[in-house]
C-alpha cells in the first residue's frame, strides 16, 4: 500500500465481507482517511449523523480490519463536517517535529560514549527551561545527536501536547529567513520561531559565516532564552572550532551545557546491532553480532544499513544468515578505507561555506571572496581526492594545471601564516565528510 487511499480501499474490501454493497455505499461513500499515525486512524465523513453510525455500528469492524492488515491494535477517530478544519489547524501547530518513528529515549542505546549526552537530554526533557539551557550536543555524523534532539521533543510533547515546539536545521533556517524577506513575511517568520516553548536546532554549524542568518538567530535565541524556554542545539563540532561563528553566539552556546557523543565502543555497538535486528524481526547469532560490531566502528547509520541488508537477504532471497552473507552486507555499506569525496561535493560545501553559488566557483567570477573560495576548493580536492592537477582544473571550466598548482600553494602558505585558514579548511573538510555519509 503506497497511499492512504489504497489503505482505505483495502479496509473497505475487508468490510465488504460483512456488509452489503448498499451499506458500504450509504455510510462510507464520502469517507476518507485523514491520517494514519502512531496506531491511530483518523477518518472524515460528511456529517455528524454518519459519524455516529460509523463509530457505533462499524467502529469495531474497522479496528478489526486494521488489525488484520497491520497485526496491531488501532484507535479510531472519526471527524464530521467542518471538524476537519479545526483538526488540521491544530495538527499544523502541534506537528513541529519531523515524522521520524522510533526517535525516542527508550529506543536510544546508552553506552559509555553517549551516557553523558543521554543523561543531559533526559534531564532537559524532564525540566525544560530549568536545567542545562541551552543544551549543545556535538559529535560526528551518525552517532545519535538527532535521535536525542527529537527524543527531547517527543517526550515534552507527549507530556503536554499544548507545548509549542519548533524544529529546524541550520541551513533551513537560512532558506526560510531569505524567503520571508523576499515575501515580506519576516514578522510571521519571527513569530513562528521566537514564541515557542522548545526550540530544537539540528546542524547549527551551517549558519557559521552567514552574517545575516547569525544576526537573526542571535535575536531568536535571546527571545526564547529570556522567556525561560528551552533551547537544544546539535552540531558536528563544538562552538570553539567554528571559526566563522559570531562571538556573541559562541558565548551563548558555551554558556549552557556542552555534551559530546563519541563513536560507540564494541559492547555498545553489539547492543545496537542486536536491537536494530530485533526491530526488524531478525535474530542474529552472537558470532554474527560481534562480527558486524567489530567491522563497523564509527557510524550507527552503517550498522543500521547492514541489518537492513541482512533482513532483505532473508526476506527477499530466503537466504540463511551465514558469515558470508554478513560479509557481503558489510561490503555493501563500507569500503576498504575511507570513501573518497566526489569533487562536486567539495565544490558544493565550499560554496555553501563562503555563501556563494557553485557556478561562481566553477566559472570566471574574479571577486576576492570567490577567488579565495575557488583556491580553497582546489586545495581540498588535492588533499581529499586522487584527482590530478589536470583533472582538478577540469572542474573549474578547464583551468590549466599551473593555475591549479599556484592556487594550492597559495592556500598552503595561508595555512602556515594564518591559523584561521587552517580552521576554515578543517570546517569545510568536516562538512564534506559528513555529506559523504548521507
C-alpha positions as CSV (number, residue, x, y, z in Angstrom):
1,X,0.0,0.0,0.0
2,X,1.6,3.2,-1.2
3,X,-1.1,5.7,-0.2
4,X,-3.9,6.4,2.3
5,X,-6.5,5.8,-0.5
6,X,-5.1,2.4,-1.2
7,X,-5.3,1.6,2.6
8,X,-8.9,2.7,2.7
9,X,-9.7,0.5,-0.4
10,X,-8.2,-2.4,1.5
11,X,-10.3,-1.7,4.6
12,X,-13.5,-1.4,2.5
13,X,-12.6,-4.7,0.8
14,X,-12.5,-6.4,4.3
15,X,-15.7,-4.7,5.4
16,X,-17.5,-5.8,2.2
17,X,-17.2,-9.4,3.5
18,X,-19.6,-8.5,6.3
19,X,-21.7,-5.7,4.8
20,X,-23.9,-5.3,1.7
21,X,-22.8,-3.0,-1.1
22,X,-25.8,-0.8,-0.1
23,X,-24.5,-0.4,3.4
24,X,-20.9,0.3,2.2
25,X,-22.2,3.0,-0.2
26,X,-24.6,4.5,2.3
27,X,-22.1,5.0,5.2
28,X,-18.7,5.1,3.6
29,X,-19.0,6.6,0.1
30,X,-17.8,10.1,1.2
31,X,-15.4,8.7,3.9
32,X,-11.6,9.4,3.5
33,X,-8.6,8.8,5.7
34,X,-7.2,12.0,7.1
35,X,-4.2,10.4,8.9
36,X,-2.7,7.2,10.0
37,X,-0.1,7.7,12.7
38,X,1.0,6.1,16.0
39,X,-1.6,3.3,15.8
40,X,-4.4,5.7,15.3
41,X,-6.7,6.0,12.2
42,X,-8.4,9.3,11.6
43,X,-11.4,9.4,9.2
44,X,-13.5,12.2,7.9
45,X,-17.2,11.9,6.8
46,X,-19.8,14.4,5.7
47,X,-21.9,14.9,8.8
48,X,-22.3,14.1,12.5
49,X,-25.1,11.6,11.9
50,X,-22.9,9.5,9.7
51,X,-20.0,9.8,12.1
52,X,-22.1,8.5,14.9
53,X,-23.3,5.5,12.9
54,X,-19.8,4.6,11.7
55,X,-18.4,4.8,15.3
56,X,-21.3,2.9,17.0
57,X,-22.0,0.3,14.4
58,X,-18.8,-0.2,12.4
59,X,-16.0,1.1,14.6
60,X,-15.1,-2.4,15.9
61,X,-15.1,-3.8,12.4
62,X,-12.8,-1.1,11.1
63,X,-10.4,-1.7,14.0
64,X,-10.5,-5.4,13.3
65,X,-9.7,-4.7,9.6
66,X,-6.7,-2.7,10.7
67,X,-5.6,-5.4,12.9
68,X,-5.8,-7.9,10.0
69,X,-3.7,-5.6,7.9
70,X,-1.0,-4.5,10.4
71,X,-1.2,-7.1,13.2
72,X,-1.6,-4.3,15.7
73,X,-4.4,-2.6,17.7
74,X,-5.5,0.8,16.5
75,X,-7.6,3.7,17.9
76,X,-10.3,5.2,15.7
77,X,-11.2,8.9,15.5
78,X,-14.0,10.0,13.1
79,X,-14.3,13.7,12.2
80,X,-17.5,15.1,10.8
81,X,-18.1,18.1,8.5
82,X,-16.2,21.2,9.5
83,X,-14.4,19.5,12.3
84,X,-11.7,18.7,9.8
85,X,-10.7,22.3,9.6
86,X,-10.1,22.6,13.4
87,X,-8.2,19.3,13.4
88,X,-5.9,20.3,10.5
89,X,-5.3,23.7,12.1
90,X,-4.4,22.2,15.4
91,X,-2.2,19.5,13.7
92,X,-0.2,22.1,11.9
93,X,0.5,23.9,15.2
94,X,1.5,20.7,17.0
95,X,3.3,18.9,14.3
96,X,6.6,20.8,14.7
97,X,8.7,17.6,14.8
98,X,9.6,15.7,11.7
99,X,7.9,12.4,11.2
100,X,10.7,10.1,12.4
101,X,9.3,7.0,14.0
102,X,11.4,5.5,16.8
103,X,13.4,8.5,17.8
104,X,12.5,8.2,21.5
105,X,14.6,7.8,24.7
106,X,13.5,4.1,25.1
107,X,15.0,3.3,21.7
108,X,18.3,5.0,22.3
109,X,21.1,2.6,23.2
110,X,23.1,4.0,26.0
111,X,26.8,3.3,26.4
112,X,29.9,4.9,27.8
113,X,30.4,7.0,24.6
114,X,27.0,8.7,24.9
115,X,26.0,8.3,28.6
116,X,26.6,11.9,29.5
117,X,24.7,13.4,26.5
118,X,21.8,11.0,27.1
119,X,21.5,11.9,30.8
120,X,21.6,15.6,29.9
121,X,18.9,15.2,27.3
122,X,16.6,13.3,29.7
123,X,17.1,16.0,32.3
124,X,16.2,18.7,29.8
125,X,13.1,16.7,28.8
126,X,12.0,16.4,32.4
127,X,12.6,20.0,33.3
128,X,12.7,22.1,30.1
129,X,14.0,25.6,30.6
130,X,15.1,24.8,34.2
131,X,18.4,23.0,33.7
132,X,21.1,23.0,31.0
133,X,19.8,25.8,28.8
134,X,20.9,25.7,26.1
135,X,21.9,22.1,25.7
136,X,24.5,21.8,23.0
137,X,25.1,18.2,21.7
138,X,28.0,17.7,19.3
139,X,29.8,14.8,17.6
140,X,30.5,13.2,14.2
141,X,27.7,12.3,11.8
142,X,25.7,9.2,12.5
143,X,26.2,8.9,16.3
144,X,22.7,9.8,17.6
145,X,22.6,13.6,18.0
146,X,19.4,14.0,16.1
147,X,17.9,11.0,17.9
148,X,18.4,12.7,21.3
149,X,17.2,16.0,19.9
150,X,13.9,14.5,18.7
151,X,13.5,12.4,21.8
152,X,13.5,15.5,23.9
153,X,10.8,17.0,21.7
154,X,8.7,13.9,21.7
155,X,8.9,13.4,25.4
156,X,7.9,17.0,26.1
157,X,5.1,16.8,23.5
158,X,3.8,13.5,25.0
159,X,3.6,15.0,28.5
160,X,2.0,18.3,27.3
161,X,0.7,18.4,23.7
162,X,0.0,22.2,24.1
163,X,3.7,23.0,24.3
164,X,4.8,24.9,21.2
165,X,7.8,23.1,19.7
166,X,9.9,24.3,16.7
167,X,12.4,22.1,14.9
168,X,14.7,23.3,12.2
169,X,18.0,22.5,10.6
170,X,20.7,25.2,10.4
171,X,20.7,25.6,6.6
172,X,16.9,25.5,6.5
173,X,16.8,28.5,8.9
174,X,18.7,30.5,6.4
175,X,16.5,29.4,3.5
176,X,13.3,30.3,5.4
177,X,14.7,33.6,6.5
178,X,15.6,34.6,3.0
179,X,12.2,33.6,1.7
180,X,10.5,35.6,4.4
181,X,12.5,38.7,3.5
182,X,11.6,38.2,-0.2
183,X,7.9,37.6,0.5
184,X,7.6,40.4,3.1
185,X,6.7,37.9,5.8
186,X,9.5,38.4,8.3
187,X,7.1,39.1,11.2
188,X,5.4,35.7,10.6
189,X,8.9,34.1,10.4
190,X,9.9,35.6,13.7
191,X,6.6,34.8,15.4
192,X,7.0,31.2,14.3
193,X,10.4,30.7,15.9
194,X,10.6,33.2,18.7
195,X,7.3,32.4,20.5
196,X,8.0,28.7,21.3
197,X,8.4,26.7,24.4
198,X,11.0,24.4,22.9
199,X,13.4,25.3,20.1
200,X,15.3,22.4,18.5
201,X,18.1,23.2,16.1
202,X,19.9,20.5,14.1
203,X,23.3,21.0,12.5
204,X,23.8,24.6,13.7
205,X,27.3,24.6,12.1
206,X,25.7,25.5,8.7
207,X,24.9,29.1,9.9
208,X,28.6,29.9,10.6
209,X,29.9,32.6,8.3
210,X,26.4,33.7,7.2
211,X,26.2,37.1,8.9
212,X,22.5,37.9,8.3
213,X,21.5,34.5,9.4
214,X,23.6,34.7,12.6
215,X,22.1,38.1,13.4
216,X,18.6,36.8,13.1
217,X,19.4,33.6,15.0
218,X,21.0,35.7,17.8
219,X,17.8,37.6,18.4
220,X,15.7,34.4,18.1
221,X,17.9,32.7,20.7
222,X,17.7,35.7,23.0
223,X,13.9,35.9,22.8
224,X,13.4,32.2,23.7
225,X,16.1,32.1,26.4
226,X,15.0,35.3,28.1
227,X,11.4,33.9,28.2
228,X,12.8,31.0,30.2
229,X,12.1,28.5,27.4
230,X,14.3,25.6,26.4
231,X,16.8,25.6,23.5
232,X,18.6,22.4,22.3
233,X,21.2,22.5,19.6
234,X,23.3,19.9,17.7
235,X,26.5,20.3,15.7
236,X,29.3,18.2,14.3
237,X,31.8,20.2,16.3
238,X,32.0,22.4,19.5
239,X,31.4,26.2,19.1
240,X,35.2,26.8,19.7
241,X,36.0,25.0,16.4
242,X,33.6,27.0,14.3
243,X,36.0,29.7,13.1
244,X,33.3,31.8,11.4
245,X,30.7,31.7,14.2
246,X,29.7,35.0,15.6
247,X,31.4,35.6,19.0
248,X,28.0,36.5,20.6
249,X,26.5,33.2,19.5
250,X,29.6,31.3,20.6
251,X,29.4,32.7,24.2
252,X,25.7,31.9,24.4
253,X,26.2,28.3,23.2
254,X,29.1,27.8,25.6
255,X,27.0,29.3,28.4
256,X,24.8,26.2,28.6
257,X,25.8,22.6,28.8
258,X,28.2,21.1,26.2
259,X,27.7,17.4,25.7
260,X,29.7,15.4,23.2
261,X,29.0,12.0,21.7
262,X,31.9,9.7,20.8
263,X,31.9,6.7,18.5
264,X,30.4,3.7,20.5
265,X,32.6,1.1,22.0
266,X,32.3,-2.6,21.0
267,X,29.8,-3.5,23.7
268,X,27.5,-0.7,22.7
269,X,27.8,-1.5,19.0
270,X,26.9,-5.1,19.7
271,X,23.8,-3.9,21.8
272,X,22.8,-1.6,18.9
273,X,23.2,-4.4,16.4
274,X,21.0,-6.8,18.4
275,X,18.4,-4.1,19.0
276,X,18.2,-2.9,15.4
277,X,18.0,-6.6,14.2
278,X,15.2,-7.3,16.7
279,X,13.2,-4.3,15.5
280,X,13.2,-5.8,12.0
281,X,12.4,-9.3,13.3
282,X,15.9,-10.6,12.6
283,X,17.6,-13.0,15.0
284,X,21.4,-13.0,14.7
285,X,23.9,-15.3,16.3
286,X,26.3,-13.9,18.9
287,X,29.1,-14.5,16.4
288,X,27.3,-12.5,13.6
289,X,26.5,-9.7,16.0
290,X,30.2,-9.4,17.2
291,X,31.4,-9.6,13.6
292,X,29.2,-6.8,12.4
293,X,30.1,-4.7,15.5
294,X,33.8,-5.3,15.0
295,X,33.8,-4.3,11.4
296,X,31.7,-1.1,11.7
297,X,33.2,1.1,14.4
298,X,32.3,4.7,13.8
299,X,28.8,5.2,12.5
300,X,25.5,3.8,13.7
301,X,23.8,4.5,10.4
302,X,26.1,2.0,8.8
303,X,25.1,-0.6,11.4
304,X,21.5,0.0,10.5
305,X,22.4,-0.3,6.8
306,X,24.0,-3.7,7.4
307,X,21.0,-5.0,9.4
308,X,18.5,-3.8,6.7
309,X,20.6,-5.6,4.0
310,X,20.7,-8.8,6.0
311,X,16.9,-8.6,6.5
312,X,16.4,-8.2,2.8
313,X,18.6,-11.2,2.1
314,X,16.4,-13.3,4.4
315,X,13.0,-12.0,3.3
316,X,13.6,-11.5,-0.5
317,X,16.2,-14.1,-1.3
318,X,15.2,-16.5,1.5
319,X,18.9,-16.8,2.5
320,X,20.2,-18.2,5.7
321,X,22.3,-15.6,7.6
322,X,25.8,-17.1,7.1
323,X,29.1,-15.4,7.8
324,X,29.4,-15.0,4.0
325,X,26.1,-13.1,4.0
326,X,27.2,-10.8,6.8
327,X,30.4,-10.1,4.9
328,X,28.6,-9.3,1.8
329,X,26.2,-6.9,3.6
330,X,29.2,-5.1,5.2
331,X,30.9,-4.7,1.9
332,X,27.7,-3.1,0.5
333,X,27.9,-0.5,3.2
334,X,31.6,0.2,3.8
335,X,34.6,0.1,1.5
336,X,38.2,-0.8,2.3
337,X,39.4,2.5,3.7
338,X,37.6,5.9,3.8
339,X,35.3,6.9,0.9
340,X,36.8,9.4,-1.5
341,X,34.6,12.5,-1.7
342,X,33.3,13.5,-5.1
343,X,34.6,16.8,-6.5
344,X,31.1,18.2,-6.8
345,X,30.6,17.6,-3.1
346,X,33.7,19.6,-2.3
347,X,32.6,22.4,-4.6
348,X,29.1,22.4,-3.1
349,X,30.3,22.5,0.6
350,X,32.9,25.2,-0.2
351,X,30.4,27.3,-2.0
352,X,27.9,26.9,0.9
353,X,30.6,27.8,3.4
354,X,31.5,31.1,1.6
355,X,27.8,31.8,0.8
356,X,28.4,31.6,-2.9
357,X,26.8,29.7,-5.8
358,X,28.5,26.6,-7.2
359,X,28.7,28.1,-10.6
360,X,30.6,31.1,-9.2
361,X,33.4,28.7,-8.1
362,X,33.4,26.8,-11.4
363,X,33.2,29.9,-13.5
364,X,35.2,33.1,-14.2
365,X,34.0,35.3,-11.3
366,X,37.1,37.1,-10.0
367,X,35.9,38.8,-6.9
368,X,38.2,38.4,-3.9
369,X,35.9,36.2,-1.9
370,X,35.1,33.9,-4.9
371,X,38.8,33.6,-5.9
372,X,39.7,32.6,-2.3
373,X,36.8,30.0,-2.2
374,X,38.0,28.6,-5.5
375,X,41.6,28.2,-4.3
376,X,40.3,26.5,-1.1
377,X,38.2,24.1,-3.2
378,X,41.2,23.2,-5.4
379,X,43.3,22.7,-2.3
380,X,40.7,20.4,-0.8
381,X,40.4,18.3,-4.0
382,X,44.2,17.8,-3.9
383,X,44.0,16.7,-0.2
384,X,40.8,14.6,-0.2
385,X,40.8,13.0,-3.7
386,X,43.1,11.2,-6.1
387,X,42.5,13.7,-8.9
388,X,45.5,15.0,-10.8
389,X,46.1,18.7,-11.2
390,X,44.7,18.5,-14.8
391,X,41.6,16.7,-13.5
392,X,41.1,19.3,-10.8
393,X,41.4,22.1,-13.4
394,X,38.6,20.4,-15.4
395,X,36.2,21.1,-12.5
396,X,36.7,24.8,-12.9
397,X,36.0,25.5,-16.6
398,X,39.2,23.9,-17.8
399,X,41.8,25.9,-15.8
400,X,45.3,24.5,-16.6
401,X,47.4,22.6,-14.1
402,X,49.7,25.6,-13.5
403,X,46.8,27.7,-12.3
404,X,45.6,24.8,-10.0
405,X,49.1,24.3,-8.6
406,X,49.5,28.0,-7.9
407,X,46.1,28.1,-6.1
408,X,47.1,25.1,-3.9
409,X,50.4,26.7,-2.9
410,X,48.7,30.0,-2.0
411,X,46.3,28.2,0.3
412,X,49.2,26.2,1.9
413,X,51.0,29.5,2.5
414,X,47.9,31.0,4.1
415,X,47.6,28.0,6.4
416,X,51.1,28.5,7.7
417,X,50.7,32.2,8.2
418,X,47.1,32.4,9.4
419,X,45.6,29.9,11.9
420,X,42.1,30.9,10.8
421,X,42.7,29.4,7.3
422,X,43.6,26.1,8.9
423,X,40.3,26.2,10.8
424,X,38.4,27.0,7.6
425,X,40.0,24.0,5.8
426,X,39.1,21.8,8.8
427,X,35.5,23.1,8.9
428,X,34.9,22.5,5.2
429,X,36.6,19.1,5.2
430,X,34.3,18.1,8.1
431,X,31.2,19.2,6.1
432,X,32.4,17.3,3.1
433,X,33.0,14.1,5.1
434,X,29.6,14.5,6.8
435,X,27.8,15.0,3.5
436,X,29.6,11.9,2.2
437,X,27.9,9.7,4.8
438,X,24.3,10.8,3.9
